[in-house]
């Protein structure tokens, strides 16, 4: 298999305004590598993808690619013409004859992604449907280098699993950013980690990267312990005074300066989630015979559920089945056609929406939070100012003065997460919380939800997040909901078992003889 270098970055740096995002990157991409990029929100993941895709130019350095290299790029938020129809959007500029001959290829990939109405304008599609169309556009071009920025955002689980299998088998080079840890682990054979503008390359998949990072941290701790011991020894020597010796050799003083300045530990600020919450009452939340339609489209009917203390429920189903609509009905943002919602007197909701409220781009980070609360109580009763709470959410003093319009998509999501949770609700509702958040923030959110004493209701396509955080599933099936005890992996086992049972029953069923009976016994 050819493993030639197909694209090279040489001393590449990129600044946005006065902020240097990427610093002196030099590396190559080889044919057939499948590279996952990780790093905290705002570290430059999307910027690096755009540099490689030639969407933007580096501030310094060069990006050089093989002369005949064909690149396909799926941005996180593609710009589209709302009037153009689906098929025209994904087809390249072809002659009428070529377009007629090759249209079946494009229709085939769209159908596999669940898009069957090829003449629909993009403007009337849902976010999930548009994502599928844009994904199809990237895949059908048969690129040598496929670049994907958060490809699983807005996709349903069946589509994610199909895409995962497709990319595993694809004999091309793939460069991608994703928060989906199962997806990342299954596809990647290289991990690029961006940290403080620099890039660290790890051979292997995401699990290998995590193991290697832990080993590096253990090694750094060992070196730091040795440094501290040396420093203590040198300081004791210098502290003996002139009576112990006639002079203090210069090299001892220099050694102390070196040891003080050289720490092997990387000081990573950690996001800290901690809010004071009230106890839930006897009645938490009751859903009674809920039904909802839009016109002639029935989403669901007769949904019943009485929530129990500390219940953690995940909601899954295909795009457009009514998951977000159900959340909006529960929070009172929408009315059901039939049925009722009864929340307990002590039940207080925090609702993190998939499409966060509109931000005023000219508002500062600090002013955005301070307009809701200038003082916030933590779980241990500590009263924090808005500025102190922002510090805990990794917005330092400088970032607090930044305008919202200057933040990355992930940084805005982290800020919106703070705004959603900071009032100390005891019933958390999350609609696709993993979209655009970096993996480390997700891990800390998962830790917070582990210790959370209230109820959790979450819509998510992130299989790892569901496995970690929930113990019960609502599965949309047609217009009804099936309730499954367990997490997402438990559901897959249940689903596989039932499919195998049905297959065995089908094989065991006697074939019906449809020939007319002759009435002759023999």
VMD Tcl script that draws the C-alpha trace (Angstrom):
set ca {
  {0.00 0.00 0.00}
  {1.27 3.45 -0.99}
  {2.12 5.54 2.08}
  {3.64 8.56 0.33}
  {3.32 12.02 1.86}
  {0.37 13.73 0.17}
  {0.39 17.03 2.08}
  {3.01 18.90 4.12}
  {2.88 21.72 6.65}
  {6.17 23.60 7.00}
  {6.64 26.05 9.91}
  {2.94 26.94 9.80}
  {1.61 29.54 12.23}
  {-1.83 31.13 12.28}
  {-3.04 34.16 14.20}
  {-6.57 35.52 14.48}
  {-6.45 39.15 15.51}
  {-3.69 39.44 18.12}
  {-4.09 35.82 19.26}
  {-1.67 33.20 17.93}
  {-3.72 30.00 17.50}
  {-1.14 27.66 15.91}
  {2.65 27.93 16.26}
  {5.38 26.61 13.95}
  {3.70 23.36 12.90}
  {5.79 21.10 10.66}
  {4.49 17.66 9.70}
  {3.20 15.56 6.84}
  {0.03 13.65 6.06}
  {0.58 10.22 4.49}
  {-1.71 8.38 2.11}
  {-4.34 6.21 3.84}
  {-3.81 7.72 7.30}
  {-6.96 8.28 9.33}
  {-6.20 11.15 11.67}
  {-8.41 12.31 14.52}
  {-7.71 15.77 15.95}
  {-8.35 16.48 19.65}
  {-7.91 19.48 21.93}
  {-9.88 21.91 24.08}
  {-12.43 24.29 22.57}
  {-10.73 27.25 20.92}
  {-7.34 25.51 20.56}
  {-7.41 25.67 16.74}
  {-8.84 22.34 15.53}
  {-11.19 23.88 12.96}
  {-8.53 26.45 12.02}
  {-6.09 23.62 11.22}
  {-8.69 21.82 9.08}
  {-9.41 25.03 7.16}
  {-5.69 25.61 6.56}
  {-5.25 22.10 5.16}
  {-8.41 22.45 3.04}
  {-7.06 25.77 1.63}
  {-10.07 27.64 3.01}
  {-7.71 30.10 4.72}
  {-4.02 31.00 4.41}
  {-1.39 30.61 7.16}
  {0.03 33.75 8.75}
  {3.50 32.24 8.35}
  {4.78 29.05 6.73}
  {3.50 26.96 3.84}
  {0.99 24.20 3.18}
  {2.06 22.09 0.19}
  {0.06 19.25 -1.34}
  {0.62 16.68 -4.06}
  {-0.12 18.19 -7.46}
  {-3.07 15.95 -8.31}
  {-4.50 15.79 -4.77}
  {-8.29 15.90 -4.62}
  {-9.70 17.24 -1.32}
  {-13.27 17.14 0.00}
  {-14.12 19.27 3.05}
  {-17.21 19.06 5.28}
  {-17.26 22.22 7.44}
  {-19.01 22.31 10.79}
  {-21.52 24.94 9.66}
  {-21.71 24.91 5.85}
  {-23.12 27.89 3.98}
  {-25.93 26.88 1.63}
  {-28.40 28.40 -0.81}
  {-31.87 27.72 0.68}
  {-33.43 27.71 -2.80}
  {-31.20 25.03 -4.35}
  {-32.61 21.49 -4.38}
  {-30.89 18.51 -2.76}
  {-29.58 16.76 -5.88}
  {-28.21 19.95 -7.46}
  {-26.43 20.79 -4.18}
  {-24.37 17.60 -4.11}
  {-23.65 17.17 -7.83}
  {-20.49 18.76 -9.23}
  {-20.55 20.90 -12.36}
  {-21.16 18.31 -15.08}
  {-22.46 18.36 -18.60}
  {-26.14 17.44 -19.01}
  {-25.15 14.04 -20.40}
  {-22.74 13.30 -17.52}
  {-25.26 14.46 -14.94}
  {-27.91 12.13 -16.36}
  {-25.49 9.18 -16.43}
  {-24.10 9.71 -12.93}
  {-27.16 10.94 -11.03}
  {-27.91 7.40 -9.83}
  {-24.61 7.43 -7.87}
  {-25.63 10.59 -6.02}
  {-29.18 9.37 -5.44}
  {-27.80 6.10 -4.06}
  {-25.62 7.77 -1.41}
  {-28.46 10.16 -0.47}
  {-30.85 7.23 -0.08}
  {-28.38 5.39 2.12}
  {-28.25 8.47 4.35}
  {-32.05 8.54 4.57}
  {-32.68 11.35 2.06}
  {-35.24 10.25 -0.56}
  {-36.76 13.52 -1.79}
  {-34.07 14.74 -4.17}
  {-35.95 17.79 -5.45}
  {-36.61 19.40 -2.05}
  {-35.07 22.87 -1.47}
  {-32.40 22.90 1.24}
  {-34.18 25.71 3.08}
  {-37.07 23.48 4.19}
  {-34.92 20.59 5.44}
  {-34.26 20.00 9.15}
  {-30.76 20.51 10.55}
  {-30.18 16.75 10.58}
  {-31.35 16.36 6.97}
  {-29.12 19.22 5.79}
  {-26.16 17.62 7.60}
  {-26.80 14.37 5.73}
  {-26.96 16.20 2.38}
  {-23.68 18.03 3.10}
  {-22.09 14.74 4.17}
  {-23.24 13.12 0.92}
  {-21.70 16.02 -1.00}
  {-18.33 15.40 0.67}
  {-18.42 11.63 0.13}
  {-19.54 11.43 -3.51}
  {-16.58 13.41 -4.85}
  {-14.25 10.41 -4.36}
  {-11.48 12.54 -2.75}
  {-7.92 11.47 -1.95}
  {-8.17 13.46 1.31}
  {-11.50 13.65 3.12}
  {-11.68 16.38 5.79}
  {-14.61 16.24 8.23}
  {-15.36 18.79 10.97}
  {-17.73 17.24 13.56}
  {-19.36 14.90 11.01}
  {-21.67 13.24 13.58}
  {-23.36 16.48 14.68}
  {-27.14 16.31 14.08}
  {-26.99 12.73 12.76}
  {-29.13 9.93 14.17}
  {-27.45 6.83 15.58}
  {-28.10 4.54 12.61}
  {-26.46 7.07 10.28}
  {-23.48 7.52 12.63}
  {-22.92 3.76 12.76}
  {-23.22 3.54 8.95}
  {-20.73 6.41 8.51}
  {-18.35 4.80 11.00}
  {-18.35 1.51 9.08}
  {-17.99 3.38 5.77}
  {-14.92 5.31 6.94}
  {-13.30 2.22 8.47}
  {-13.48 0.49 5.06}
  {-12.61 3.58 2.99}
  {-9.20 3.28 1.29}
  {-8.52 7.01 1.40}
  {-6.89 9.52 3.75}
  {-9.28 10.93 6.35}
  {-8.68 13.91 8.65}
  {-11.45 14.63 11.14}
  {-12.50 16.43 14.31}
  {-15.14 14.77 16.48}
  {-16.35 14.70 20.08}
  {-17.69 11.13 19.60}
  {-15.15 8.95 21.42}
  {-16.46 5.62 20.06}
  {-16.33 7.06 16.52}
  {-12.83 8.46 17.11}
  {-11.55 5.18 18.56}
  {-12.98 3.01 15.78}
  {-11.67 5.02 12.82}
  {-8.39 6.72 13.72}
  {-4.90 5.26 13.33}
  {-3.27 8.58 14.27}
  {-4.24 11.21 16.85}
  {-3.13 14.82 16.61}
  {-3.48 16.71 19.89}
  {-3.36 20.51 19.75}
  {-2.20 22.09 22.99}
  {-1.13 25.73 23.43}
  {-0.64 26.12 19.70}
  {1.66 23.10 19.36}
  {0.80 19.68 17.98}
  {1.63 16.25 19.43}
  {1.30 13.17 17.19}
  {0.25 9.83 18.68}
  {0.41 6.56 16.71}
  {-2.70 4.39 17.03}
  {-6.33 5.06 17.86}
  {-7.89 7.12 20.65}
  {-7.43 4.36 23.26}
  {-3.73 4.18 22.39}
  {-3.49 7.97 22.68}
  {-5.09 7.92 26.16}
  {-2.72 5.17 27.34}
  {0.28 7.07 25.96}
  {-0.86 10.32 27.57}
  {-1.22 8.62 30.96}
  {2.30 7.18 30.62}
  {3.66 10.64 29.73}
  {1.93 12.13 32.77}
  {3.39 9.43 35.04}
  {6.84 10.08 33.56}
  {6.39 13.84 34.04}
  {5.40 13.26 37.67}
  {8.49 11.10 38.22}
  {10.75 13.78 36.73}
  {9.02 16.46 38.80}
  {9.57 14.47 42.02}
  {13.27 14.14 41.14}
  {13.48 17.89 40.37}
  {11.89 18.79 43.70}
  {14.37 16.52 45.55}
  {17.34 18.11 43.73}
  {16.00 21.59 44.44}
  {15.57 20.81 48.14}
  {19.14 19.46 48.31}
  {20.62 22.55 46.59}
  {18.64 24.94 48.81}
  {19.87 23.11 51.94}
  {23.46 23.44 50.68}
  {23.06 27.16 50.02}
  {21.40 27.65 53.41}
  {24.32 26.34 55.46}
  {25.86 29.79 55.62}
  {29.41 31.17 55.28}
  {30.70 29.29 58.36}
  {30.18 25.96 56.57}
  {32.40 27.05 53.70}
  {34.30 30.04 52.43}
  {32.13 30.76 49.35}
  {29.00 29.75 47.51}
  {30.08 28.43 44.11}
  {28.27 30.14 41.27}
  {27.19 26.87 39.66}
  {25.10 25.99 42.75}
  {23.22 29.29 42.48}
  {22.65 28.76 38.75}
  {21.48 25.20 39.41}
  {18.85 26.46 41.86}
  {17.60 29.03 39.32}
  {17.35 26.33 36.66}
  {15.47 23.92 38.94}
  {13.02 26.61 40.04}
  {12.20 27.60 36.46}
  {11.94 24.06 35.06}
  {8.74 22.24 36.03}
  {7.95 18.98 34.24}
  {4.25 19.16 35.08}
  {1.92 20.81 32.59}
  {-0.43 23.11 34.46}
  {-3.79 22.38 32.86}
  {-6.66 24.47 34.19}
  {-9.65 22.25 34.88}
  {-13.27 23.23 34.40}
  {-15.09 23.10 37.75}
  {-18.85 22.43 37.76}
  {-20.51 22.78 41.17}
  {-23.92 24.32 41.89}
  {-26.24 24.33 44.89}
  {-29.45 22.37 44.26}
  {-32.73 21.87 46.16}
  {-34.17 18.46 47.06}
  {-36.88 17.09 44.81}
  {-40.36 16.62 46.27}
  {-42.58 13.53 46.28}
  {-44.03 14.44 42.88}
  {-41.23 15.10 40.40}
  {-42.67 15.05 36.87}
  {-45.66 13.21 35.42}
  {-46.32 12.82 31.68}
  {-49.91 11.77 31.00}
  {-51.06 10.51 27.58}
  {-49.02 13.09 25.63}
  {-49.71 13.35 21.90}
  {-48.37 15.79 19.30}
  {-48.83 16.35 15.56}
  {-47.73 18.96 13.06}
  {-50.46 19.13 10.46}
  {-51.03 15.58 9.22}
  {-47.68 14.39 10.63}
  {-48.26 12.54 13.91}
  {-45.04 12.58 15.94}
  {-46.12 10.60 19.00}
  {-49.20 9.62 20.98}
  {-50.12 8.46 24.48}
  {-46.72 8.95 26.13}
  {-46.91 8.17 29.85}
  {-44.18 8.34 32.48}
  {-43.88 9.19 36.18}
  {-40.30 10.19 37.01}
  {-38.61 8.69 40.06}
  {-35.81 10.25 42.20}
  {-32.38 10.31 40.51}
  {-33.78 8.79 37.32}
  {-31.47 9.18 34.32}
  {-33.19 8.76 30.97}
  {-31.75 8.99 27.47}
  {-33.97 9.60 24.43}
  {-33.00 8.18 21.04}
  {-34.67 7.91 17.66}
  {-34.34 9.00 14.02}
  {-34.14 12.66 13.00}
  {-37.55 14.34 13.01}
  {-39.30 11.78 15.25}
  {-40.16 14.33 17.94}
  {-37.37 14.11 20.54}
  {-36.82 17.87 20.84}
  {-40.57 18.50 20.62}
  {-41.10 16.26 23.66}
  {-38.50 18.26 25.63}
  {-40.18 21.53 24.63}
  {-43.55 20.22 25.82}
  {-42.06 19.14 29.16}
  {-40.52 22.59 29.74}
  {-43.70 24.40 28.70}
  {-42.29 25.93 25.52}
  {-44.84 24.04 23.44}
  {-48.33 22.66 24.08}
  {-49.33 19.03 23.49}
  {-52.35 18.27 21.29}
  {-53.58 15.93 24.00}
  {-52.49 14.88 27.47}
  {-50.83 16.86 30.25}
  {-47.54 17.55 32.02}
  {-47.47 17.92 35.80}
  {-44.24 19.11 37.46}
  {-43.79 18.93 41.23}
  {-43.78 22.13 43.26}
  {-40.08 21.60 44.13}
  {-39.02 20.60 40.60}
  {-36.77 23.20 38.96}
  {-35.63 22.63 35.37}
  {-32.35 23.49 33.67}
  {-32.87 23.22 29.90}
  {-29.82 23.13 27.62}
  {-31.13 23.54 24.08}
  {-29.59 22.10 20.95}
  {-29.79 25.48 19.24}
  {-28.81 27.90 21.98}
  {-30.45 31.29 22.19}
  {-29.21 34.05 19.92}
  {-26.08 35.73 21.25}
  {-25.51 39.45 20.97}
  {-22.06 39.33 19.30}
  {-21.14 42.71 20.80}
  {-21.80 41.61 24.40}
  {-18.76 40.62 26.48}
  {-18.47 37.16 28.05}
  {-18.72 38.71 31.54}
  {-21.78 40.84 30.71}
  {-23.56 37.84 29.19}
  {-23.39 35.90 32.50}
  {-23.75 38.93 34.81}
  {-27.07 39.89 33.19}
  {-28.54 36.66 34.61}
  {-26.77 36.58 37.99}
  {-23.89 38.49 39.57}
  {-23.59 36.00 42.46}
  {-23.85 32.21 42.12}
  {-23.97 29.60 44.91}
  {-21.88 26.43 44.66}
  {-22.75 23.01 46.09}
  {-20.80 23.68 49.33}
  {-22.60 27.01 49.87}
  {-19.77 29.25 48.64}
  {-20.97 32.46 46.98}
  {-19.05 33.24 43.81}
  {-19.16 36.35 41.68}
  {-19.97 35.99 37.99}
  {-16.28 36.58 37.25}
  {-15.17 33.84 39.67}
  {-17.64 31.34 38.20}
  {-16.43 32.19 34.70}
  {-12.88 31.46 35.88}
  {-14.08 28.00 36.96}
  {-15.47 27.50 33.45}
  {-12.04 28.32 31.93}
  {-12.83 31.91 30.95}
  {-9.90 33.88 32.39}
  {-9.91 37.63 32.97}
  {-8.80 38.39 29.42}
  {-11.42 36.11 27.86}
  {-14.17 37.60 30.04}
  {-13.68 40.90 28.23}
  {-13.87 39.28 24.78}
  {-16.95 39.86 22.66}
  {-19.19 36.83 22.14}
  {-18.71 37.17 18.39}
  {-14.98 36.42 18.82}
  {-15.52 33.06 20.59}
  {-15.24 29.70 18.86}
  {-18.39 27.59 18.53}
  {-17.21 25.31 21.33}
  {-16.42 28.23 23.65}
  {-19.92 29.62 23.10}
  {-21.38 26.19 23.92}
  {-19.34 26.05 27.14}
  {-20.60 29.51 28.10}
  {-24.18 28.46 27.34}
  {-23.69 25.34 29.48}
  {-22.72 27.58 32.42}
  {-25.76 29.79 31.87}
  {-28.05 26.72 31.71}
  {-26.75 25.05 34.88}
  {-25.80 27.94 37.16}
  {-29.21 28.38 38.83}
  {-28.91 25.02 40.60}
  {-31.82 23.13 39.02}
  {-32.66 19.66 40.33}
  {-33.99 18.35 36.99}
  {-31.54 18.73 34.10}
  {-32.77 18.47 30.50}
  {-30.07 18.33 27.82}
  {-30.73 18.40 24.07}
  {-27.63 17.19 22.20}
  {-25.19 18.53 24.82}
  {-22.13 16.93 23.22}
  {-22.31 18.93 19.96}
  {-19.26 21.24 19.75}
  {-17.97 20.60 23.30}
  {-14.40 19.30 23.55}
  {-13.80 15.85 25.02}
  {-12.29 17.12 28.29}
  {-15.34 19.32 28.95}
  {-17.58 16.33 28.23}
  {-15.64 14.20 30.73}
  {-16.08 16.84 33.44}
  {-19.78 17.23 32.61}
  {-20.12 13.43 32.91}
  {-18.41 13.52 36.32}
  {-20.81 16.26 37.43}
  {-23.84 14.27 36.27}
  {-22.51 11.17 38.09}
  {-22.63 13.10 41.37}
  {-25.84 14.99 40.54}
  {-28.67 14.13 42.99}
  {-31.54 15.18 40.73}
  {-33.13 13.77 37.58}
  {-31.61 13.80 34.10}
  {-33.38 13.67 30.73}
  {-31.07 13.81 27.72}
  {-31.38 13.61 23.95}
  {-28.03 12.57 22.50}
  {-26.50 10.74 19.55}
  {-23.23 10.31 21.51}
  {-23.07 6.62 22.37}
  {-20.24 7.01 24.88}
  {-22.08 9.80 26.72}
  {-25.26 7.69 26.91}
  {-23.34 4.66 28.17}
  {-21.71 6.77 30.85}
  {-24.64 8.88 32.06}
  {-27.98 7.11 31.68}
  {-29.58 3.95 33.02}
  {-32.88 4.00 31.13}
  {-33.85 4.68 27.51}
  {-36.88 6.06 25.70}
  {-36.62 4.66 22.16}
  {-38.86 6.31 19.56}
  {-40.48 3.62 17.40}
  {-42.96 5.08 14.94}
  {-45.41 7.18 16.97}
  {-44.79 5.41 20.28}
  {-41.94 5.07 22.77}
  {-40.40 1.82 23.93}
  {-38.87 1.94 27.43}
  {-35.63 -0.01 27.86}
  {-33.80 -0.49 31.18}
  {-30.06 0.04 30.82}
  {-27.69 2.22 28.79}
  {-27.10 2.36 25.03}
  {-24.84 -0.70 24.90}
  {-27.49 -2.67 26.83}
  {-30.05 -1.54 24.25}
  {-27.84 -2.73 21.38}
  {-27.54 -6.17 23.01}
  {-31.32 -6.31 23.48}
  {-31.87 -5.23 19.86}
  {-29.39 -7.78 18.50}
  {-30.94 -10.57 20.59}
  {-34.42 -9.73 19.29}
  {-33.22 -9.58 15.68}
  {-31.56 -12.99 16.06}
  {-34.73 -14.42 17.65}
  {-36.83 -13.11 14.76}
  {-34.38 -14.55 12.23}
  {-34.46 -17.96 13.96}
  {-38.26 -17.90 14.03}
  {-38.38 -17.01 10.35}
  {-36.06 -19.89 9.46}
  {-37.97 -22.34 11.66}
  {-41.40 -21.41 10.27}
  {-42.67 -24.08 7.79}
  {-42.98 -22.82 4.24}
  {-46.57 -22.61 3.11}
  {-47.45 -24.89 0.19}
  {-49.59 -22.79 -2.09}
  {-50.22 -25.56 -4.65}
  {-53.89 -26.62 -5.02}
  {-54.72 -29.85 -3.25}
  {-55.54 -32.73 -5.60}
  {-57.63 -34.64 -3.07}
  {-55.63 -37.78 -3.89}
  {-54.05 -39.57 -0.96}
  {-50.98 -41.55 -1.69}
}
mol new
graphics top color blue
foreach p $ca { graphics top sphere $p radius 0.5 }
foreach p [lrange $ca 0 end-1] q [lrange $ca 1 end] { graphics top cylinder $p $q radius 0.2 }
display resetview
